[in-house]
């Protein structure tokens, strides 16, 4: 997922719904010159992330590697009110709740628009990127993400066991940038639901 956003040196990358920290941990191991910040509203998930990081650090020490730490922090926060400055993040990457094990699809209808608005606030204009994984395609349609396709949007649909997740990769435009409605009228609405197989 992260490679689709092409991380650069010194990028600030957040996973605002990190759960047990798999995405930021893997990212910090591969992209060591970027800084990762994971967060979750659930204290238990945050503690599990911290335990996973500590366990990984201990394994690295046991193998004789110098323990300089990972470019990674994990905090507890409210996804709809992130404690980050506006336009301060280069990449937002997250596995959004599917509404099966935690929450519900009904709750996603309120959660998705609120958290996506907040992700958009913290993401840098012009250069900010996002990779969002979900199974709740209907919710993305409701909030207009799948009806507004531009060259900056890439949809990757794949099948993983019994679920059919959707990965949306997007680049934030400036507030005066791309006009979704004009673009949609120019192309016609027929191509709105097309996805690329990945």
C-alpha positions in Angstrom: 0.0 0.0 0.0 2.7 2.5 1.0 4.7 2.0 -2.1 1.7 3.2 -4.2 2.3 6.6 -2.5 6.0 6.7 -3.4 7.4 7.8 0.0 10.3 10.3 -0.2 13.1 11.1 2.1 11.9 13.0 5.2 8.2 12.4 4.5 5.9 12.5 7.4 3.6 9.5 7.2 0.6 8.8 9.4 -1.7 5.8 9.9 -4.6 7.5 11.9 -6.3 4.1 12.5 -3.3 2.0 13.1 -4.8 -0.8 15.3 -1.9 -3.0 16.3 0.6 -1.0 14.2 1.3 -3.3 11.3 1.3 -0.6 8.6 3.6 1.9 10.4 5.9 -0.8 11.7 6.4 -2.3 8.2 6.8 1.2 6.7 9.4 2.3 9.3 11.4 -0.9 8.6 11.4 -0.3 4.8 11.5 3.5 4.5 13.9 4.4 7.3 14.4 8.0 6.2 10.7 8.9 6.6 8.9 9.5 9.9 5.9 7.4 10.8 3.2 8.3 13.3 0.5 5.8 14.1 -2.6 6.5 16.2 -5.8 4.9 17.3 -8.7 5.9 19.5 -8.6 2.5 21.3 -6.0 2.5 24.1 -5.7 -1.3 24.0 -4.8 -1.1 20.3 -2.2 1.6 21.0 -0.7 -0.6 23.8 -0.5 -3.5 21.4 1.2 -1.4 18.9 3.8 -0.3 21.5 4.3 -4.0 22.5 4.8 -5.0 18.8 7.4 -2.2 18.4 9.2 -3.2 21.6 9.2 -6.9 20.6 10.6 -6.0 17.2 13.3 -3.9 18.8 14.3 -6.7 21.1 14.5 -9.2 18.2 16.8 -6.7 16.4 19.0 -6.4 19.5 19.2 -10.2 19.9 20.4 -10.4 16.3 23.3 -8.0 17.1 21.9 -5.0 15.3 22.5 -1.6 16.8 19.3 -0.3 18.4 18.9 3.2 17.0 15.2 2.8 17.2 12.7 3.1 14.4 11.4 6.4 13.0 8.1 5.7 14.5 5.8 6.8 17.3 2.3 5.6 18.4 -0.3 7.7 20.2 -3.9 7.6 21.2 -6.1 10.1 19.5 -9.5 10.9 18.1 -9.5 10.3 14.3 -12.0 13.1 13.8 -9.8 15.6 15.7 -6.2 14.9 15.1 -3.7 16.7 17.2 -1.7 17.7 14.1 -1.2 21.0 12.3 -3.0 21.7 9.1 -1.1 20.7 6.0 1.7 18.9 8.1 1.5 15.4 6.7 2.9 14.0 3.4 1.2 10.7 3.3 -1.9 9.3 5.0 -2.2 5.5 4.8 -4.7 3.4 6.7 -6.8 0.3 6.7 -10.2 1.8 7.4 -12.7 -0.2 9.6 -14.7 -2.5 7.5 -17.5 -2.6 10.1 -17.4 -6.3 10.7 -15.2 -7.1 13.7 -15.2 -3.6 15.1 -18.0 -1.1 14.8 -20.6 -1.5 12.0 -21.2 -0.5 8.4 -23.9 1.8 9.7 -21.4 3.6 12.0 -19.0 3.9 9.0 -21.5 6.2 7.2 -20.8 8.8 9.9 -17.2 7.9 10.6 -15.9 7.9 7.0 -16.9 11.4 6.0 -15.7 12.9 9.4 -12.3 11.1 9.4 -11.7 11.8 5.7 -12.3 15.5 6.2 -9.8 15.4 9.0 -7.2 13.5 7.0 -7.7 16.0 4.2 -7.0 18.8 6.7 -3.7 17.5 7.8 -2.5 16.3 4.4 -0.2 18.8 2.5 -1.8 20.5 -0.6 -0.4 19.6 -4.0 2.1 17.0 -2.7 0.1 15.1 -0.1 -0.9 11.5 -0.9 -3.2 9.0 0.7 -3.8 5.2 0.4 -7.0 4.1 2.0 -8.1 0.5 2.2 -11.8 -0.4 2.8 -14.3 -3.0 2.0 -17.2 -0.5 2.4 -17.4 0.8 -1.2 -20.9 2.0 -0.8 -19.8 4.4 1.9 -17.1 5.8 -0.4 -19.7 6.3 -3.1 -22.0 8.1 -0.6 -19.4 10.6 0.4 -18.5 11.2 -3.3 -15.0 9.7 -3.4 -15.7 7.2 -6.2 -17.8 9.7 -8.2 -15.0 12.2 -8.4 -12.2 10.5 -10.4 -9.2 12.5 -11.6 -5.8 11.5 -12.7 -4.7 11.8 -9.1 -7.2 9.0 -8.1 -6.2 5.4 -8.6 -8.6 2.6 -7.5 -7.1 -0.8 -7.0 -9.7 -3.5 -6.5 -8.5 -7.0 -5.4 -9.9 -10.1 -3.8 -8.4 -11.2 -0.5 -10.0 -14.5 0.7 -13.7 -13.9 1.2 -13.6 -10.1 1.3 -13.4 -7.7 -1.6 -11.4 -4.7 -0.4 -11.0 -1.4 -2.3 -7.7 0.5 -2.1 -8.0 4.1 -3.1 -4.8 6.1 -3.7 -5.3 9.8 -4.0 -3.2 13.0 -4.2 -4.5 16.1 -2.4 -5.1 19.1 -4.7 -5.0 22.7 -3.6 -8.4 24.3 -2.5 -8.4 26.2 -5.8 -7.3 23.1 -7.9 -9.2 20.4 -9.6 -12.9 20.8 -10.2 -14.6 17.4 -9.7 -18.0 18.3 -11.3 -16.5 19.8 -14.5 -14.2 16.9 -14.9 -17.1 14.4 -14.5 -19.2 16.2 -17.0 -16.4 16.4 -19.5 -15.7 12.6 -19.3 -19.3 11.6 -18.8 -20.5 9.6 -15.8 -20.1 6.2 -17.5 -16.6 5.6 -16.3 -17.3 6.4 -12.6 -17.3 2.8 -11.3 -14.4 1.5 -13.3 -11.4 0.2 -11.3 -8.0 -1.2 -12.2 -7.3 -4.7 -11.2 -4.3 -5.1 -8.9 
